[in-house]
Amino acid sequence: MSSTPTINDSKCVLVTGATAGIGRALATAIAKLPSKPQVVAAGRRQERLDELKEAEGIETVKMDTDTDFDTIRKYVDHLVKKYPEVLATFVVNDAVELMMTRWTRLS
């Protein structure tokens, strides 16, 4: 029987909403896990993404998930090309229901 993967099994974790609040705290905490997964922090505010990258050494990508389906698809296509491991691991979102529904339909 196979076990359910955990975040510690992940090679790459995408955290959206990472420019503030819970999303930023999650990106920072996940980057400090003993397993050292690659964290890709996504958010709308470039200056805050730059701060996160500088302070924590986390990869960042400007991404607004509060948009139409076609734009979300373009974001996902870009992320899959740049970070192919993310599809086999975890996506963490502070607006989980909205994004995970869209992400599931795209994959």
C-alpha positions as CSV (number, residue, x, y, z in Angstrom):
1,M,0.0,0.0,0.0
2,S,1.4,3.4,-0.9
3,S,1.5,6.2,1.6
4,T,0.1,9.6,0.9
5,P,2.8,12.1,0.1
6,T,3.4,15.0,2.5
7,I,4.9,18.4,1.9
8,N,8.2,16.9,3.2
9,D,8.2,14.6,0.1
10,S,8.0,17.6,-2.3
11,K,10.8,18.8,-4.5
12,C,9.0,22.0,-5.5
13,V,6.1,23.8,-3.8
14,L,4.2,26.7,-5.4
15,V,2.7,29.1,-2.9
16,T,0.3,31.7,-4.3
17,G,-0.7,34.8,-2.4
18,A,2.9,34.9,-1.1
19,T,3.3,38.7,-0.8
20,A,1.6,39.0,2.5
21,G,-0.1,37.3,5.4
22,I,-0.6,33.5,5.5
23,G,0.8,33.1,2.0
24,R,4.1,34.8,2.9
25,A,4.4,32.9,6.2
26,L,3.8,29.6,4.4
27,A,6.4,30.3,1.7
28,T,9.0,31.2,4.4
29,A,8.1,28.2,6.6
30,I,8.2,25.7,3.8
31,A,11.5,27.0,2.6
32,K,12.9,26.2,6.0
33,L,11.8,22.6,6.1
34,P,14.5,20.0,6.6
35,S,13.7,18.5,3.2
36,K,14.6,21.9,1.6
37,P,12.0,21.9,-1.2
38,Q,12.3,24.5,-3.9
39,V,9.7,27.2,-3.1
40,V,8.2,29.2,-5.8
41,A,6.3,32.2,-4.3
42,A,3.7,33.8,-6.5
43,G,1.8,37.1,-5.9
44,R,0.6,40.3,-7.5
45,R,2.9,42.8,-5.9
46,Q,6.4,42.7,-7.5
47,E,8.1,44.9,-4.8
48,R,7.0,42.4,-2.1
49,L,8.1,39.5,-4.2
50,D,11.5,41.1,-4.6
51,E,11.7,41.6,-0.8
52,L,10.8,37.9,-0.2
53,K,13.5,36.8,-2.7
54,E,16.1,39.1,-1.1
55,A,15.3,38.1,2.5
56,E,14.7,34.4,2.1
57,G,16.3,33.4,-1.2
58,I,13.0,32.1,-2.5
59,E,12.2,31.9,-6.2
60,T,9.3,34.3,-7.1
61,V,6.9,34.9,-10.0
62,K,4.5,37.7,-10.5
63,M,1.0,36.1,-10.8
64,D,-2.5,37.4,-10.3
65,T,-4.9,34.5,-9.7
66,D,-7.9,36.9,-9.5
67,T,-8.5,36.8,-13.2
68,D,-10.0,34.9,-16.1
69,F,-9.5,31.2,-16.9
70,D,-7.3,31.8,-20.0
71,T,-4.9,34.0,-18.1
72,I,-4.7,31.3,-15.4
73,R,-3.9,28.8,-18.1
74,K,-1.0,31.0,-19.4
75,Y,0.4,31.3,-15.8
76,V,0.2,27.5,-15.4
77,D,1.8,26.9,-18.8
78,H,4.7,29.2,-17.9
79,L,5.2,27.6,-14.5
80,V,5.1,24.1,-15.9
81,K,7.9,25.0,-18.3
82,K,10.0,26.8,-15.7
83,Y,9.3,24.5,-12.8
84,P,8.3,21.0,-14.1
85,E,8.5,19.4,-10.7
86,V,5.7,21.6,-9.3
87,L,3.0,19.4,-11.0
88,A,4.1,16.3,-9.2
89,T,4.2,18.0,-5.8
90,F,2.1,20.6,-4.0
91,V,0.3,23.8,-4.7
92,V,-0.4,25.9,-1.6
93,N,-2.9,28.8,-2.0
94,D,-4.4,31.1,0.5
95,A,-7.5,31.1,-1.7
96,V,-7.6,27.3,-2.0
97,E,-11.0,26.7,-3.3
98,L,-10.7,29.1,-6.2
99,M,-7.2,28.2,-7.4
100,M,-7.2,24.5,-6.7
101,T,-10.5,24.1,-8.7
102,R,-8.9,26.0,-11.6
103,W,-5.6,24.2,-11.3
104,T,-7.3,20.8,-11.2
105,R,-9.2,21.6,-14.4
106,L,-6.0,22.6,-16.1
107,S,-4.0,19.6,-15.3
